[in-house]
Amino acid sequence: MGKWKRACAAILVCVSLGIPAFGQADLIGEVRAQIAQNSFARADSELRSFKARHGITPEYLEALSWMARGAASAKQWDQAVAYANETRSLSEQQLSQRKLDAEPHLPIALGAAYEVLAQEMDAKGKHAQAVSLLRAALVRYGNSSLRPRLQKNLNLLALVGQPAPPLQVTQYLGPKPPALASLKGSPVLLFFWAHWCGDCKAEVPVIARLRQEFAPEGLVVIGPTQLYGYAAQGADAAPEQERAYIESVRARYYASLQDMPVPLSKENFNAYGASTTPTLVVLNRAGQVAMYHPGTLSYEELRSAVQKAVAR
C-alpha cells in the first residue's frame, strides 16, 4: 500500500474514533506555508500550540522536521541542527511504541532529521562525519523505508568519482538491459523513473533529445524503475497487473524512449538512493559516477554533464 493510502487509512481510523484527524494534517501544511513566507516564529508557535493540545504525534514530528529543512534551506545551521536533533530524538522515542513504517509521517520526519544533520556537517567542512552519520543510520534503518533516502544523501556526499554500483537486470521491460560492467568505454545516462511521477514524464523529451544528440559518441541510456504495489489512481495491484500498467504508461508517455532498457528492481533504487524521481546519474567511459542528481534537470544542465562524460 502506498504512503498516501496509509495516510488515508489513518484518517478513516481517526474519524471512526471521533478524533479530528484533519487538524493534524493541516498542521504540516500550515507550518510549510509559514516557512515558505520565512515566518519561522509563527510556524514555531503553531507547533508548540499543537503539541500542548495533542502531544507528540507522527504528524507533529513531520511538521517539526520541516522546521529543520526550512532553516537548513536558509543556511541557518544552528536552528536547523536544533530542530533536526529534536526531531530525531523524539522520533526515536516513538519507535519504542510503534513500528517505523506503520504510517507515513514518522519515517519522513526521521529521514529528514538525518538529512539535515548530514547537510550541516558537510556545509561546515565535516565531510567524513557526515558520511559516517549516514552510514551508521543505514546500518540501523537499512531494512526500512528510510534506506533509499539515507542512501541518496550518502550518494550526494560520496558517490561521484566512485565506480557505479551494478544494476540488477534479471527482470526488465523493453530490450534486455546490459550489465554496466559491459559498458565501460561508453558514457551512460541512468534515468530512474516511476509510473506515477509527473516530473519523470516531463524529463522524457530532454532524455530523448540528448540520446539522439550523443548517439554518435556512444551514449547509452538505461531507465530503471520498480514496482510500488499499486497502479492507476493508487489502486492496489499484483506484480503482473502493475507491470502491465507500467507498459501502458511507457507506451503513452515514453514513446520516444520505447526502446530504452528498463531494469525492474527495488534494489537498484536502494543502491542509487532513488527516493526522489527522477534521479539522473551520468557515468563516464571508465564506469565511474560523473554526476548524481535527484530531481529534474533542464536540457542545458543535463547536456553539460553528459558532454563532460562523453569527452575522452
SULCOR-V20818 format. One record per helix or strand of 2 or more residues. SS is the DSSP state (h for helix, s for strand). FROM is the first residue (numbers start at 0). TO is the last residue. Records with the same first field share a line. If there is no record, write none. Layout:
SS: FROM-TO / FROM-TO
This chain:
h: 2-16 / 20-35 / 39-53 / 57-72 / 76-93 / 103-122 / 126-140 / 146-157 / 179-182 / 197-216 / 231-233 / 238-252 / 254-256 / 265-271 / 298-309
s: 171-172 / 187-191 / 219-221 / 260-263 / 278-282 / 287-293
